[in-house]
């Protein structure tokens, strides 16, 4: 009986392996995880999936706008990496003053949530941002590094080695952002 059970198990294991190979199922990488971004989409830091490293004072300033401006005037939105607005759902009591924002800042940071520009945020992946950059749909800062960036990373891009490309972006202090944002800012300064 034990031999039959073992044989059935091995057949099932081999069948599932063959099905996986035939369907081309690949494990999702961190470069295919959803990330919510606003002005700058890359570089990407893996830790941002679980922790928001934005300086507390900057976040506190954004939250002041979020909690103390009229809804129509709010510039910011609080979202998960999937882009779901969570807003006031993360707090128990609405803050009465700016000094009440610190616990909210800490909760957002520890949860990995983002406080982003309402009009400019979007959900993407690192892979999509790199592809868009190679397709000329993103801008680089400093902008004089675009052709060098493409030249230096073409091999990694062809191999879908997004980790190497992201490391290059970090090492060379490059920022990547959406062209639509810069075009809109040029027409509406």
Buried (B, 14 or more C-beta within 10 A) or exposed (E): EEEEEEEEEEEEEEEEEEEEEEEEEEEEEBBEBEBBBBBEBBBBEEEBEEBBEBEBEEBBBBBBBBBBEEEEEBBBBBBBBEBEEBEEEEBEEEBEEEEBBBEBBEEBBEBBBBBBBBEBBBBBBBBBBBBBBBEEEBBBBEEEBBEEBBEBBEEBBEEEBBBBBBEBBEEBEBBBBBEEBBEEEEEEE
